[in-house]
Structure formats: structure tokens, C-alpha cells
Amino acid sequence: MHPKDSISDGQPEPPAGTAEPGVGERPEPGAEPVAVVKRRPRGRTTLIIAAAAVLGLAGGVAAGYRVQADRAPTPLAALSQPGLAYPAKALPAGKEPAPLPASQDRQVRTEGDLRKLILPRPKGWQEDKEFSALTGDGWLGVADYALDFEDERYMYGSLLEQGLRRVAGAGWRKGEYRSAVVFLVQYHSGAAAAAHAEDQRSYMPGKRGAGNEGAAIKGSAEGRYYLFPVERKAGYLPYYRARAIFSRGDVMADIRVYDTVPISKKDIRTLAERQLERL
């Protein structure tokens, strides 16, 4: 190997003509001995310091856990308990508040036979045998009620997700073509019933619905009734529709009227108001 190709160790080179005595060589007589210094390999000190730091950290953590484990549990602060809002003892006999009458306790009314809360068949109307054949005893399954919607699969899943409890219905006919159906849709909560009613009202002003804002049902906070524009198709009689939607407690009411002649606002409003009174 050429001398210029050797790798330098970074130390100053000895003066020319001089060289360190080799190992095992004797110095010349009268010459001072030259001490040979053996350098420590680089990096060893750094490794020792790092290892010591790791061991110290691990030992400190272990000691801390041991100290904490040997300590007695710190008791929790006493909970503040103000006076109870209800009597600690039962009221004496004769001083208990009287229960609400059924006319004022909405839950008592809706816990019974839901079919009995459907408004009585109006005068001049007859039972719709086709609708009765579908319901049988006046109860409808979730799928039966969902069939009356454009997207029945979506409605079926939505009803179950919202906590549908049961559906009661009745259908009537008047004259040759007029018919009406009333659905009482009961949920496990009043919030779900109100949400279902609001969901149905939300699309009524658009093309999928009646195309108008409808009118408020007297006595109902959010209930409304709607008249749909007439539908005409070649070879068929005109098709008129009206619908009322509202909720009361955990029950959502859905009333629909169909005919081949115009339906007045009074016709659908009267049915809605009478049904609201029943609830």
C-alpha cells in the first residue's frame, strides 16, 4: 500500500528520521526511554454514561412504585349531602296527594287499548272493508304501516330505530270514492313521536309533499293539515288528497283523506281536531 493511501488517526506525525521503538526493541545505551501511550478506544465513555443513566432511571421508577405501594390509602373527602328534596318519612294517611284523573293523566289513557283512542266513525261514513281486511282487529304491523310511504324500506328501518311500540288504525268510506284512514303510531317516548311527526311535516311544503305550508291544527302546538294539488292522468278520474299530522305525548296521529272530487279544508280539519281531543 502506498503511504499516502493509509488512513490517518488524527495524531501529529513524528519528525522525519525518527521512529518510536518497536515492541520488544531495546533503546540504545545512554538514550532516554520513550514511553508508549496506549489510547482508550473511542465511544466507550459515552456508552458507560448512557448505561448508568438508564439504570438510574429504572431504579428511580421502581423505588417510587415501592414507596407508593407501602403508603396507606388516602381517604376520600366526605360527600356533601344537603337535605333531601322529598320527605324522609311517608306522609300520614289521608295527606297523600290525590292521583290525577284519567282525563288529565295522558299516560294512563295511552297505556290502555290504543284502538279505543281512535275517533269514532263520523256520521255518514261506513267501515272500509278493504282496510279492515288488512288490519283484521285494528292493529297494524310495522311493515303494514310502512307500505303507505314512498320509500317503505327506509321507513321500516326508521320506525324500528326510533323505538316504535305499536300502531293502531281505522279506515272508512263515504259515497262511492271518498275514503279516510287514521293511524295512531305509539312510541316508547314522546320525543320519538314528536320527531316522527316533524319528519313527516318537513317535506310537505316540497314537491314530494303537498307543495304548501298547510294550516295549523287548533289546540296542537306543531300539528298541521294539508291539501294536495289534484293529480290528473289520462284515462283516470282526478285524484285529490288531504293529510293531517300531529303528536300528543308518545302518540303520533296520521290522518289521510282521498277522493275524486275536491276535499275541503273543513273536512280534514274536523277529523284532525276531533282526533286531537281524543288524545
C-alpha positions in Angstrom: 0.0 0.0 0.0 1.3 3.5 -0.9 2.0 5.6 2.2 -0.5 8.3 1.0 -3.3 5.7 0.9 -3.1 4.9 4.7 -5.9 6.2 7.0 -4.8 8.9 9.4 -5.6 8.6 13.1 -5.5 12.4 13.6 -2.3 12.4 15.7 0.8 14.6 14.6 3.3 12.6 12.7 6.8 12.2 14.3 9.7 14.2 12.8 11.3 12.7 9.8 14.1 10.3 10.6 12.7 9.3 14.0 10.5 6.5 14.9 9.1 5.0 18.0 10.9 1.9 19.2 9.0 -1.1 18.3 7.7 -3.5 20.8 10.5 -5.8 22.2 13.2 -3.5 20.9 15.8 -2.2 23.4 16.7 1.5 23.4 20.2 2.4 22.5 22.6 2.8 25.5 22.5 6.3 27.0 19.2 7.2 25.3 16.2 8.2 27.3 13.4 5.6 27.2 10.4 6.7 25.2 7.0 6.0 26.9 4.4 4.4 24.6 0.9 5.7 25.4 -2.0 3.4 24.5 -5.1 5.4 23.7 -8.6 4.4 25.0 -10.9 3.2 22.3 -13.3 6.0 21.3 -17.0 5.7 22.4 -16.6 3.6 25.5 -17.1 6.5 27.9 -20.3 7.6 26.2 -21.7 4.0 26.5 -20.9 3.8 30.1 -22.6 7.2 30.9 -25.7 6.1 28.9 -26.0 2.8 30.6 -25.7 4.5 34.1 -28.5 6.9 33.2 -30.8 4.1 32.1 -30.1 2.1 35.3 -30.6 5.2 37.4 -33.9 5.9 35.8 -35.2 2.4 36.1 -34.1 2.2 39.7 -35.9 5.5 40.5 -39.2 4.4 39.0 -39.0 1.1 40.8 -38.3 2.9 44.1 -41.1 5.3 43.5 -43.7 2.5 42.9 -42.4 0.7 46.0 -42.8 3.8 48.2 -46.3 4.5 46.8 -47.4 0.9 47.4 -46.2 1.0 51.0 -48.2 4.1 51.8 -51.7 3.8 53.4 -54.6 4.7 51.1 -55.6 8.4 51.3 -59.3 8.6 52.4 -61.7 10.4 50.1 -63.2 13.7 51.2 -66.7 13.4 52.7 -69.5 13.8 50.2 -71.7 16.8 50.7 -75.3 15.7 51.3 -77.8 18.6 51.5 -81.3 18.0 52.8 -83.4 15.6 50.7 -85.9 17.2 48.4 -88.6 14.7 49.4 -89.9 13.8 52.8 -87.7 11.3 54.6 -90.8 9.7 56.0 -94.0 8.7 54.3 -96.9 11.2 54.6 -99.5 10.4 57.1 -102.6 8.6 55.9 -105.1 10.9 54.3 -102.5 13.6 53.4 -101.1 11.9 50.2 -101.8 13.9 47.0 -104.7 12.6 45.1 -103.8 10.8 41.8 -104.6 12.6 38.5 -107.8 11.6 37.0 -107.6 9.6 33.7 -108.8 12.7 31.8 -105.6 14.6 32.9 -103.1 11.7 33.1 -102.2 11.3 29.4 -100.1 8.2 30.1 -103.0 6.4 31.7 -105.0 7.0 28.6 -102.4 5.8 26.2 -101.4 2.7 28.2 -104.7 1.1 27.6 -106.2 -0.2 24.3 -104.8 2.3 21.7 -107.6 1.4 19.3 -110.2 2.9 21.6 -108.5 6.3 21.3 -109.2 6.4 17.6 -112.0 8.9 17.0 -115.4 7.3 16.4 -116.5 6.8 12.8 -118.0 10.1 11.6 -121.7 10.2 10.8 -122.4 9.2 7.2 -119.3 7.1 6.9 -119.1 3.3 6.6 -116.4 0.8 7.5 -113.8 0.3 4.8 -113.8 -3.4 4.4 -110.5 -3.4 2.4 -108.7 -1.7 5.2 -110.3 -3.9 7.8 -109.1 -6.9 5.9 -105.6 -5.6 6.1 -105.6 -4.8 9.8 -108.0 -7.5 11.0 -108.5 -6.4 14.6 -107.4 -2.8 14.2 -103.6 -3.4 14.8 -101.0 -2.9 12.1 -97.5 -4.3 11.9 -94.5 -2.1 11.2 -94.4 -3.4 7.6 -98.1 -2.7 7.1 -97.8 0.9 8.2 -94.5 1.4 6.2 -96.3 0.3 3.0 -98.1 3.6 2.9 -94.9 5.5 2.3 -92.9 6.1 -0.9 -89.7 4.5 0.4 -91.2 1.7 2.5 -87.8 0.1 3.3 -86.3 3.3 4.7 -89.5 4.0 6.7 -89.5 0.4 8.1 -85.9 0.8 9.4 -86.6 4.3 10.7 -89.6 3.3 12.7 -87.7 0.5 14.4 -84.7 2.7 15.1 -86.9 5.4 16.7 -88.4 2.9 19.1 -91.8 2.2 17.6 -94.1 0.5 20.1 -97.4 -0.3 18.3 -99.7 1.1 15.5 -103.5 1.1 15.6 -105.6 2.2 12.6 -109.1 2.5 11.2 -110.5 3.1 7.7 -113.9 4.4 6.5 -115.6 5.1 3.2 -118.2 7.7 2.2 -120.1 7.6 -1.0 -118.5 5.9 -4.0 -115.0 7.2 -3.9 -114.2 9.1 -0.7 -112.1 7.2 1.9 -110.2 8.1 5.0 -107.7 6.3 7.2 -106.5 7.2 10.7 -103.2 5.9 12.1 -102.1 6.2 15.8 -98.4 5.5 16.0 -97.2 5.0 19.5 -93.5 5.1 20.6 -91.7 4.4 23.8 -91.0 8.1 24.3 -92.8 11.4 23.5 -89.6 12.7 21.9 -89.7 9.9 19.3 -93.4 10.6 18.5 -92.7 14.3 18.0 -89.7 13.5 15.8 -91.7 11.2 13.6 -94.4 13.9 13.2 -91.8 16.6 12.4 -90.1 14.4 9.9 -93.4 13.9 8.0 -94.2 17.6 8.1 -90.7 18.6 7.0 -91.2 17.5 3.3 -94.9 18.6 3.0 -94.1 22.0 1.5 -91.9 20.5 -1.2 -92.8 18.6 -4.4 -92.8 15.3 -2.7 -95.5 16.5 -0.4 -98.5 18.9 -0.7 -96.4 21.7 -2.1 -97.6 24.2 0.6 -97.1 25.1 4.2 -100.6 23.8 5.3 -102.6 25.2 8.2 -102.3 24.9 11.9 -104.5 22.4 13.8 -106.3 24.3 16.7 -105.1 23.1 20.1 -101.9 21.5 18.8 -98.5 23.1 19.2 -97.0 21.9 15.9 -99.7 19.9 14.2 -100.8 20.9 10.6 -103.2 19.8 7.9 -102.6 19.9 4.2 -104.5 19.9 0.9 -102.6 18.3 -2.0 -102.9 19.6 -5.6 -105.1 17.5 -7.8 -103.4 14.7 -9.8 -104.7 14.1 -13.3 -103.8 11.2 -15.6 -105.3 10.3 -19.0 -108.0 7.6 -18.6 -108.4 8.1 -14.9 -110.6 10.2 -12.6 -109.0 13.1 -10.8 -107.2 12.2 -7.6 -107.4 14.5 -4.5 -105.7 14.1 -1.2 -105.6 15.7 2.2 -103.4 14.9 5.3 -103.1 15.9 8.9 -100.1 15.3 11.1 -99.6 15.9 14.8 -98.3 14.3 18.0 -99.6 14.2 21.5 -97.5 12.6 24.2 -96.0 9.4 22.9 -98.6 9.1 20.1 -98.2 10.4 16.6 -101.5 10.8 14.6 -101.5 10.5 10.8 -104.9 11.2 9.1 -105.4 10.9 5.4 -108.5 11.5 3.1 -108.8 10.5 -0.6 -111.4 11.4 -3.2 -112.1 12.1 -6.9 -113.6 15.5 -6.1 -112.1 18.4 -4.1 -111.7 17.9 -0.4 -112.5 21.0 1.7 -110.2 22.3 4.5 -113.1 21.8 6.9 -113.3 18.1 6.1 -109.7 17.3 7.1 -109.6 19.9 9.8 -112.6 18.5 11.6 -111.2 15.0 11.6 -107.9 16.3 13.0 -109.4 18.3 15.7 -111.7 15.5 16.9 -108.8 13.1 16.9 -106.7 15.5 18.9 -109.5 15.8 21.5 -109.4 12.0 21.9 -105.8 12.1 22.8 
